[in-house]
Amino acid sequence: MRTKVATDSPPYSLVPSVSMTHSLNAMQFMLEICDDFAIDYDLKFSAEKSVAMYIGPRHNVICEPLKLAGKELQFVQSLKYLGVFLVSAKHFKCTVDHIKVIFYRVFNCLYSRIKAAHSELVTVELIKSYCLPLILYATEVMPLSATNVRVLDNCINRALYKIFGIGDASCILQMRTYLGLSSISNLIEVRRHNFVDKVIDSGNHTAVLKASCENLFY
């Protein structure tokens, strides 16, 4: 079982913190250390703004509640950390539903303002500049499933359908080739290669390889 707790205690921390342990008892022990630290340094952790989430084979089993500052933490099915939504599941998993919503919101805003110019190519360039980065955010490190990638790819297809009025899959594929809109899977692969190259150049590749071998999330 993987137990995951995210704590947010402003104004004492600028960003939310995430703690991970291999068992419920270990997590409770860590929370007790946080309580002792808060007492020693006259701080207060906000249990109302802290949540817990299971990741592991027993992610759907109700277990003993975790306590922080004398209050029970709420167990959630998903949580947001650094712009990425993590999901309680058997393995480390992310969801892209929020990305789809944000993409369509931004695209519809752009399309409503630019359609009067009657320039499809300008709209496509705006998609590349404003919408594509939303889809690709953190994808180089996210464990995306094939379904998640198809959902993100379909966002681009639906946008092209609205711009050019074409619905045939083969036509959209050719259109994406002419416009330089590669498939999301290819774009993610490029980003992952670039990410690994940067890690190796920075000299931190030993720690990354060690973390991968230890298989932290499975």
N, C-alpha and C positions, 0 to 999 in steps of 0.2 A: 504494500500500500504506500502511496505517496500522499503526503499531507502538505497542503500549501496554504500559507496564511499571508495575507497582505495587510499591512497596518499603515494607517495614515493618521498622523497626530500633529497637525498644525497647531500653533505656529512653531513648534519645536523642530520640524523637519520640512525641508523645502520640497521634497518629492516623496511619493509613497514608497515604502520599503516592502520587500518581499522576503519571506523566510521559508525555507524548505527543509523538511526532515523526512526520514524513512518510516516513521511511526508516529502514532498519536501521542504516545507517552513522551517521546523525544520533543515533539512540538510543545506540549504543555510545559516541559522542563525549560524550554527556551523562553516561553512566555513568562514563567516565574522569574527567570533572570532579568527580563525586561521590567517586571514589577519591582525587583530589588534595585535595579538601576534608577528607576523613576523615583524611588524613595530616597536613595542616596543623593541624587542631584536635584531634588525638589521639582520633578517633572510630573506630567500626567499624560498617560496614553488614552486616546479616545476609543473606547471599546465600541461605541456606536458607529464609528467610521471605519472599523476594522472588520474584515470578513475572513472566512476560512473556506478552503476548497480542496476536495479530495481529487487526487490523480492516481489511479491504480486499479487493480482488478476488482476491488471492493468499493469503487467510487460511489455506488448507489446504496450502500449499507449505512443505516443510521447507527452512529457510534456515540460514545460518551462526549458531551460537549466540551469545547475548549474554553478556558476562562482567561481574561485579561483585565487587570485592575478590578477583580472581583465580579466581573460581569461576563456572561456567556457570549461567545462570538457567533454570529450568524453564518451558517453554511450556505454557500451559493453555488449555482450551477455554472456560472461564468463570471469573469471579472476582467476589468480593463487595466492593463499595465503598459505604460509607455506607448499608448496608442494601439496596442494589440489586445484582442479579446481572447482570453484563454478559457477553455471549456473543461468542465469536470468529465473525465472519460477514463477508459482503461489505460490509455497511453497519453502522452503529452500531445495536446490537440488545440488547434485554433479555429476560430470561425471567421468568415468573411462577409457575413450578412450586413454588418455595419458599413463595410467598404462599398458594397453594392448600393446601399441607400445614399451614401455621401456622393458616390459617382453620379448617380442619376440627378441628384439635387444640383450639383455643380454643372453638369451637362445641360440640363434644362434651363438653367439660368443663362449660360453662355448662348445657347441656341435661340432663346427668346430675344436676345439683344442683337445677335449677329445675323439673323435670317433676313433682315431687311436689306442687308448688303448683297444678297443673292450670290454669295461666293462660298461654294461648298469646300473649296480647298482651304480657305481661311478658317472655316469651322474645324476642319480636320487638324490644322496646325494648332489651334487653340486646345483641342482635345489632347494633343501630344504635350502641350506645355502645362496644362492645368489639371486634366483628368487622369492622364496616364501615371503621373507620380503618385496620385492617391491610391491607385490599384497596386503599384509596385512597392509601396512603403513597407520596409522590413521583410520583404518576401525572401531575401537572400538567407535569412535565418529562421524563417517560420516553417514549421512542419506541415506544409500544405498537402492535402490529399488531391487526387485526380479530380474529384468532384469540385473542390474549391477552385482549382485552376479553370475548370470548365465554366464555373459561375462567373469568374472574372473575365474570361475570354468572351462570354456571351454579352457582357456589358458593352464591349467594343462593338460587337456585331449589331446589337440593338441600336447603338448610336449611329452607325453607318446606315442602318435601315431607315432611320428617321431623316438622316441628311440627304441620302440619294434615292430613297424610295425603292430599294431593292431588297427582296426577301429570300431569294434563292441562295442556298449555302455556298454553292460553287462560285456564284457571282461575287458574293461577299469575300470569299477567300481570294479571288483574283484582285478585287478592289483593294484589299489590305496589302497585297503584294505590291501593287502599283503605288500605293500611298506610303509605303515603308512602315506599315503597322504590323510588325511580326506577331506571332502568336505569343500569348502570355507565358507559356511554358518556356519558349526560347528566350524571352526577355529575362525571366527569372534565372535561367541557367547562366546567362551572361553575367547577371548581377552576382550570382554565387561565386563564379570564377573570379570576378574582380575582388570580391570580398576576401576570398582565400588568398589571393595574391597580395592584398594589402596586409593581411595578418602575417604572412610569411615575411614580407619586407620589413614589418615593424619589429620582428624578432620575438613575437609572442606565440609562434606556431607550436612550440613545445607544450605550452599549457593547453592550447586548443586541442592538440592531438591527444593529450592525456585525458582531458574531459570527455572527448569522443569515445575513447577506449573504455572508460569507466561506465559509459552508457547511462548517464544520470537519470534519464526520464523513463526508463523501461525496467 
